[in-house]
Amino acid sequence: MTLQGNIVDILNKRIFKGEVTIEGEKITSIVEKDHPIQNYILPGFVDAHIHIESSMLVPSEFAKIAVKHGTVATVSDPHEIANVLGVKGVKFMIENGKQTPFKFNFGAPSCVPATAFETAGAIIDSEGIKTLLQNPDIKYLAEMMNYPGVLSRDLEVMKKIAWAKQYNKPIDGHAPGVTGQDLDSYISAGITTDHECFTYNEGLEKLQKGMKVIIREGSAAKNFEALIDLLPDHFENMMFCSDDKHPDDLLLGHINQLCKRAVAKGVDIFKVLQVACINPVKHYNLDVGLLEKGDQADVIVVEDLKDFKVLETYINGNCVFKNSTSFVKHVPFKTLNKFDTEKKKILDFKIPSTGSTINVIQAFDGELITKRLEAKAHIENGNIISNTSEDILKITVVNRYNNTKPAVAFIKGFGLKEGAIASSVAHDSHNIVAVGVSDEAICKAVNLTIDSKGGISVVSNKNSHSMPLPMAGIMSDQNAETVGNQYEKLDKQAKTLGSKLKAPFMSLSFMALLVIPELKLSDKGLFDGVSFNFLPLENH
């Protein structure tokens, strides 16, 4: 097979008319040759850090859509399913992904559970990490979220890092806002990347100290604008990722969108493509071709180097996308789950008041970080209730693994004027998280999720809707188009309740993520991510 077009030689910073000959899985020749074809041939895109589970799709269904956008490989942390099902969940992701031509590169999830301050469905200790890292299908030690454990040189944390070093596998970082001497200590442990930078200065310091900085642009956390100006001078040590991408967003685009935005800002095309195509392959030592003779034929054809509209995608010489059609096939699978809690009662969400002010989580659109506010308690019949006029709404996290009393607190930033939304996609332990204007609506939304053993739900004054996620309570058993369309409808319904957030369900899913400061809620209570301690709801 021969492809003709303008060949983009990223490493040598040249573009020339020519043809690429592919025999079997490999590129056998690349030659300059004049022809009238105007398309561009380049290496495939690589997402340098993603949780496939956040797309609500199993790997094979994710791949079916990703190839449409020219993505040929991902560096995938199966952290979400591991927190539900442990090693069994990691094995499912690997095996399901292997049944497609797509190049998933899974890591060993380093933080299962992410902290000791929440209830997860599984534990992977340092011996479990050792076993995973011995598997050739495991390419790296996934993001070390427990940065306080790294800084204090916690014995179990350091054992996990030591196993990664012994097996010569990269160690991914997760250190939002960590700078100065703490950053020095974190890096000295052997951690090589960070995708959590949310300011230019933070990213610059990490780059200057030798880390690889991954620009993240996901469905909730969007750091492209804050970090893109670092790329021209630091392109050799940067990558692109989405981290968490919901299905409706995945249908629209992937890493190709970041290339388009970077080029529109005037960034040199070769620098952009090195970040998008080359750096992840070299950093993680991936078996992904870079459009050189003898390489695996992992190649894409795009219409131009401005909009990056993908025309064809090849992986190991196989055409997986052409003429607007993905050739990645559906893979049948048996669902696995862990859901063991009873339906809740309205009384479970009531909070009798004993104080005058409360600690409130302040959420921000497009950010995972939150702030801690202090607000006057809004009291009715002796109970603290939501105050919609001030956008201070009740939030709950319900343990899905055991039948315990829900944790309840308050949050600002969701904007709901009626009803409630709930989800069992709730990082990191994937308990049920819900926010709403009344105990009745919250209870109904939570119980819809319990009824389906996992899913997302919307409750309004007039009706309710839900989307089941039977695979571990976080992924669907449906195809990407169905999931994307269902999710888009629920997203719109959440916004009709008053939410102004771009992705209300994605934002909600991070409100239980304790390792991101400043204030979050676990199934055990309100948690201060700075001091790493629980806080009381009320101030006396």
Disulfide bonds with the S-S distance in Angstrom:
none
